[in-house]
Amino acid sequence: MSIWWSLHLRRDAASVPLARRLLIGTMETAGVDPDVSYDLSVALSEACANAVEHGGAGAPGAAPGGYRVTAYLDGEKCRIEVDDSGPGFPGTARGCPAPRPSAAETDEHGRGLCLIRELADHVHLGNKPGRSGAVISFDKILKWREDAPLMTA
Protein backbone atom coordinates (compact mmCIF):
# COMPACT_ATOMS: atom_id res chain seq x y z
CA MET A 1 0.00 0.00 0.00
CA SER A 2 1.16 3.52 -0.65
CA ILE A 3 0.18 6.88 0.78
CA TRP A 4 1.03 10.30 -0.58
CA TRP A 5 0.02 13.84 0.18
CA SER A 6 0.99 17.31 -0.96
CA LEU A 7 0.63 20.65 0.80
CA HIS A 8 1.00 24.17 -0.46
CA LEU A 9 2.07 26.32 2.48
CA ARG A 10 2.67 30.00 3.08
CA ARG A 11 6.26 31.05 3.62
CA ASP A 12 5.62 31.57 7.30
CA ALA A 13 7.34 30.00 10.31
CA ALA A 14 3.97 28.68 11.56
CA SER A 15 3.77 26.39 8.52
CA VAL A 16 6.79 24.32 9.60
CA PRO A 17 5.19 22.56 12.60
CA LEU A 18 2.02 21.99 10.56
CA ALA A 19 3.93 20.00 7.92
CA ARG A 20 5.87 18.15 10.62
CA ARG A 21 2.72 17.14 12.54
CA LEU A 22 1.02 15.92 9.37
CA LEU A 23 4.03 13.75 8.51
CA ILE A 24 4.28 12.32 12.04
CA GLY A 25 0.54 11.61 12.11
CA THR A 26 0.64 9.88 8.75
CA MET A 27 3.59 7.69 9.72
CA GLU A 28 2.15 6.87 13.15
CA THR A 29 -1.17 5.84 11.59
CA ALA A 30 0.62 3.72 8.98
CA GLY A 31 2.72 1.99 11.67
CA VAL A 32 6.19 3.36 10.89
CA ASP A 33 8.79 2.88 13.63
CA PRO A 34 8.83 6.02 15.87
CA ASP A 35 12.60 6.51 15.53
CA VAL A 36 12.35 6.64 11.74
CA SER A 37 9.34 8.97 11.99
CA TYR A 38 11.28 11.29 14.27
CA ASP A 39 14.33 11.41 11.94
CA LEU A 40 12.17 12.20 8.92
CA SER A 41 10.16 14.82 10.81
CA VAL A 42 13.33 16.65 11.86
CA ALA A 43 14.67 16.51 8.29
CA LEU A 44 11.33 17.83 7.00
CA SER A 45 11.39 20.66 9.55
CA GLU A 46 14.86 21.68 8.36
CA ALA A 47 13.81 21.60 4.70
CA CYS A 48 10.68 23.65 5.44
CA ALA A 49 12.64 26.16 7.53
CA ASN A 50 15.03 26.56 4.58
CA ALA A 51 12.09 27.23 2.24
CA VAL A 52 10.60 29.74 4.68
CA GLU A 53 13.89 31.60 5.10
CA HIS A 54 15.27 31.48 1.56
CA GLY A 55 12.37 30.50 -0.68
CA GLY A 56 10.99 33.81 -1.86
CA ALA A 57 11.95 37.02 -3.53
CA GLY A 58 12.16 38.73 -0.16
CA ALA A 59 11.20 42.18 -1.44
CA PRO A 60 10.32 44.56 1.39
CA GLY A 61 6.58 44.74 1.89
CA ALA A 62 5.91 41.84 -0.48
CA ALA A 63 3.35 39.27 0.50
CA PRO A 64 4.90 36.02 1.66
CA GLY A 65 5.07 33.45 -1.11
CA GLY A 66 4.53 29.77 -0.74
CA TYR A 67 6.28 26.46 -0.91
CA ARG A 68 5.17 22.90 -1.47
CA VAL A 69 5.76 19.76 0.58
CA THR A 70 5.03 16.34 -0.90
CA ALA A 71 5.46 13.06 0.98
CA TYR A 72 5.27 9.52 -0.41
CA LEU A 73 5.17 6.41 1.77
CA ASP A 74 5.47 3.51 -0.60
CA GLY A 75 6.26 0.04 0.68
CA GLU A 76 9.62 0.20 2.34
CA LYS A 77 10.56 3.81 1.52
CA CYS A 78 9.44 7.33 2.37
CA ARG A 79 10.34 10.14 -0.03
CA ILE A 80 9.84 13.79 0.87
CA GLU A 81 10.18 16.75 -1.45
CA VAL A 82 10.13 20.44 -0.54
CA ASP A 83 10.19 23.02 -3.33
CA ASP A 84 10.02 26.79 -3.23
CA SER A 85 10.01 29.75 -5.61
CA GLY A 86 13.18 31.43 -4.37
CA PRO A 87 16.45 31.99 -6.19
CA GLY A 88 17.47 28.34 -5.95
CA PHE A 89 20.81 26.89 -4.95
CA PRO A 90 23.95 28.47 -6.32
CA GLY A 91 26.25 25.99 -8.06
CA THR A 92 28.55 25.78 -5.04
CA ALA A 93 25.84 25.14 -2.44
CA ARG A 94 24.86 21.62 -3.48
CA GLY A 95 26.68 20.07 -0.52
CA CYS A 96 26.86 20.99 3.12
CA PRO A 97 27.81 24.63 3.45
CA ALA A 98 31.27 25.30 4.80
CA PRO A 99 31.25 26.29 8.47
CA ARG A 100 31.51 30.00 8.96
CA PRO A 101 34.57 30.97 10.97
CA SER A 102 32.62 33.39 13.16
CA ALA A 103 29.73 31.01 13.84
CA ALA A 104 29.38 29.94 17.43
CA GLU A 105 28.74 26.28 18.15
CA THR A 106 25.24 27.22 19.28
CA ASP A 107 24.47 29.08 16.03
CA GLU A 108 21.17 27.83 14.61
CA HIS A 109 21.86 28.79 10.98
CA GLY A 110 23.80 26.95 8.30
CA ARG A 111 23.42 23.39 9.56
CA GLY A 112 20.04 22.35 8.14
CA LEU A 113 21.24 20.76 4.90
CA CYS A 114 23.95 18.82 6.74
CA LEU A 115 21.38 17.60 9.26
CA ILE A 116 19.07 16.43 6.47
CA ARG A 117 21.99 14.50 4.94
CA GLU A 118 22.67 12.81 8.30
CA LEU A 119 19.04 11.83 8.92
CA ALA A 120 18.06 10.61 5.44
CA ASP A 121 19.44 7.77 3.32
CA HIS A 122 19.56 9.76 0.07
CA VAL A 123 19.38 13.52 -0.47
CA HIS A 124 19.11 15.53 -3.68
CA LEU A 125 19.45 19.31 -3.80
CA GLY A 126 18.59 21.00 -7.05
CA ASN A 127 16.86 23.81 -8.83
CA LYS A 128 13.60 23.73 -10.74
CA PRO A 129 14.32 23.39 -14.44
CA GLY A 130 13.43 26.47 -16.45
CA ARG A 131 12.25 28.62 -13.54
CA SER A 132 13.45 29.86 -10.19
CA GLY A 133 13.19 27.78 -7.07
CA ALA A 134 15.04 25.20 -5.04
CA VAL A 135 14.06 21.56 -4.58
CA ILE A 136 15.20 19.45 -1.64
CA SER A 137 14.23 15.80 -1.84
CA PHE A 138 15.24 13.03 0.50
CA ASP A 139 14.25 9.49 1.26
CA LYS A 140 14.69 6.91 3.95
CA ILE A 141 14.10 3.19 4.18
CA LEU A 142 11.22 2.58 6.57
CA LYS A 143 11.11 0.28 9.55
CA TRP A 144 7.69 -0.83 10.68
CA ARG A 145 6.17 -1.58 14.07
CA GLU A 146 5.08 -5.20 14.48
CA ASP A 147 1.43 -4.10 14.65
CA ALA A 148 1.70 -1.82 11.60
CA PRO A 149 -1.69 -1.75 9.83
CA LEU A 150 -0.26 -0.65 6.47
CA MET A 151 2.93 -2.71 6.36
CA THR A 152 3.30 -4.51 3.08
CA ALA A 153 3.58 -8.27 3.35
C-alpha positions as CSV (number, residue, x, y, z in Angstrom):
1,M,0.0,0.0,0.0
2,S,1.2,3.5,-0.6
3,I,0.2,6.9,0.8
4,W,1.0,10.3,-0.6
5,W,0.0,13.8,0.2
6,S,1.0,17.3,-1.0
7,L,0.6,20.7,0.8
8,H,1.0,24.2,-0.5
9,L,2.1,26.3,2.5
10,R,2.7,30.0,3.1
11,R,6.3,31.1,3.6
12,D,5.6,31.6,7.3
13,A,7.3,30.0,10.3
14,A,4.0,28.7,11.6
15,S,3.8,26.4,8.5
16,V,6.8,24.3,9.6
17,P,5.2,22.6,12.6
18,L,2.0,22.0,10.6
19,A,3.9,20.0,7.9
20,R,5.9,18.2,10.6
21,R,2.7,17.1,12.5
22,L,1.0,15.9,9.4
23,L,4.0,13.8,8.5
24,I,4.3,12.3,12.0
25,G,0.5,11.6,12.1
26,T,0.6,9.9,8.7
27,M,3.6,7.7,9.7
28,E,2.1,6.9,13.1
29,T,-1.2,5.8,11.6
30,A,0.6,3.7,9.0
31,G,2.7,2.0,11.7
32,V,6.2,3.4,10.9
33,D,8.8,2.9,13.6
34,P,8.8,6.0,15.9
35,D,12.6,6.5,15.5
36,V,12.3,6.6,11.7
37,S,9.3,9.0,12.0
38,Y,11.3,11.3,14.3
39,D,14.3,11.4,11.9
40,L,12.2,12.2,8.9
41,S,10.2,14.8,10.8
42,V,13.3,16.6,11.9
43,A,14.7,16.5,8.3
44,L,11.3,17.8,7.0
45,S,11.4,20.7,9.5
46,E,14.9,21.7,8.4
47,A,13.8,21.6,4.7
48,C,10.7,23.6,5.4
49,A,12.6,26.2,7.5
50,N,15.0,26.6,4.6
51,A,12.1,27.2,2.2
52,V,10.6,29.7,4.7
53,E,13.9,31.6,5.1
54,H,15.3,31.5,1.6
55,G,12.4,30.5,-0.7
56,G,11.0,33.8,-1.9
57,A,11.9,37.0,-3.5
58,G,12.2,38.7,-0.2
59,A,11.2,42.2,-1.4
60,P,10.3,44.6,1.4
61,G,6.6,44.7,1.9
62,A,5.9,41.8,-0.5
63,A,3.3,39.3,0.5
64,P,4.9,36.0,1.7
65,G,5.1,33.4,-1.1
66,G,4.5,29.8,-0.7
67,Y,6.3,26.5,-0.9
68,R,5.2,22.9,-1.5
69,V,5.8,19.8,0.6
70,T,5.0,16.3,-0.9
71,A,5.5,13.1,1.0
72,Y,5.3,9.5,-0.4
73,L,5.2,6.4,1.8
74,D,5.5,3.5,-0.6
75,G,6.3,0.0,0.7
76,E,9.6,0.2,2.3
77,K,10.6,3.8,1.5
78,C,9.4,7.3,2.4
79,R,10.3,10.1,0.0
80,I,9.8,13.8,0.9
81,E,10.2,16.8,-1.5
82,V,10.1,20.4,-0.5
83,D,10.2,23.0,-3.3
84,D,10.0,26.8,-3.2
85,S,10.0,29.7,-5.6
86,G,13.2,31.4,-4.4
87,P,16.4,32.0,-6.2
88,G,17.5,28.3,-6.0
89,F,20.8,26.9,-4.9
90,P,23.9,28.5,-6.3
91,G,26.2,26.0,-8.1
92,T,28.6,25.8,-5.0
93,A,25.8,25.1,-2.4
94,R,24.9,21.6,-3.5
95,G,26.7,20.1,-0.5
96,C,26.9,21.0,3.1
97,P,27.8,24.6,3.5
98,A,31.3,25.3,4.8
99,P,31.2,26.3,8.5
100,R,31.5,30.0,9.0
101,P,34.6,31.0,11.0
102,S,32.6,33.4,13.2
103,A,29.7,31.0,13.8
104,A,29.4,29.9,17.4
105,E,28.7,26.3,18.2
106,T,25.2,27.2,19.3
107,D,24.5,29.1,16.0
108,E,21.2,27.8,14.6
109,H,21.9,28.8,11.0
110,G,23.8,27.0,8.3
111,R,23.4,23.4,9.6
112,G,20.0,22.4,8.1
113,L,21.2,20.8,4.9
114,C,23.9,18.8,6.7
115,L,21.4,17.6,9.3
116,I,19.1,16.4,6.5
117,R,22.0,14.5,4.9
118,E,22.7,12.8,8.3
119,L,19.0,11.8,8.9
120,A,18.1,10.6,5.4
121,D,19.4,7.8,3.3
122,H,19.6,9.8,0.1
123,V,19.4,13.5,-0.5
124,H,19.1,15.5,-3.7
125,L,19.4,19.3,-3.8
126,G,18.6,21.0,-7.0
127,N,16.9,23.8,-8.8
128,K,13.6,23.7,-10.7
129,P,14.3,23.4,-14.4
130,G,13.4,26.5,-16.4
131,R,12.2,28.6,-13.5
132,S,13.4,29.9,-10.2
133,G,13.2,27.8,-7.1
134,A,15.0,25.2,-5.0
135,V,14.1,21.6,-4.6
136,I,15.2,19.5,-1.6
137,S,14.2,15.8,-1.8
138,F,15.2,13.0,0.5
139,D,14.2,9.5,1.3
140,K,14.7,6.9,3.9
141,I,14.1,3.2,4.2
142,L,11.2,2.6,6.6
143,K,11.1,0.3,9.6
144,W,7.7,-0.8,10.7
145,R,6.2,-1.6,14.1
146,E,5.1,-5.2,14.5
147,D,1.4,-4.1,14.7
148,A,1.7,-1.8,11.6
149,P,-1.7,-1.7,9.8
150,L,-0.3,-0.7,6.5
151,M,2.9,-2.7,6.4
152,T,3.3,-4.5,3.1
153,A,3.6,-8.3,3.3
